[in-house]
Structure formats: C-alpha cells, structure tokens
Amino acid sequence: MASKNEDKMALGAKNIKFMIAGLLVMAAGFLLLSGGGSSDPDVFNYAMFDWRRLVAAPIVIVAGIVLEIVAIMGRFKEEE
C-alpha cells in the first residue's frame, strides 16, 4: 500500500507572484508614510499631517494586506 506522494508546493506560482506584489505594495505604503519629521524639536511641522500620510498611505498598506490574503486564500488554475 504505497501512497502517492507528489512533490507539490502549498502555493502555486500565481499565489507567490501575488504575495510578492502584496509585499511591494505594502512597502510602497510605508514609504508614503515616512518622512515629515523636524530636525528641531521646538518647531512643529504640519507636513506630518498631510493627505499623503493620513489617507493615501494607510489605503495603500491595506491594499497590500488584501493582496496577501488573496495570495494565500486564492485558488488559481495552474498553467501546465
């Protein structure tokens, strides 16, 4: 009674591509979030609270997380 043991990866090639894309999108979101600090602690910099950091960056990061969920949970037909 030999069981058929196939050497298959848990995730397919499309899933891995989606995972890499999700990581890149999240990295872009964190890059959008960075910056805006002031070298002088006595001076308040209003650039910390601009649209890019408060709205765009979190949306891009959440989009990357959604891509990661799709990459892990999605079942794609593999081209052979």
Secondary structure, DSSP 8 states (H G I E B T S, - for coil): ---------SS-HHHHHHHHHHHHHHHHHHHHH-----SSTTS--GGGGSHIIIIIHHHHHHHHHHHHHHHHH-------
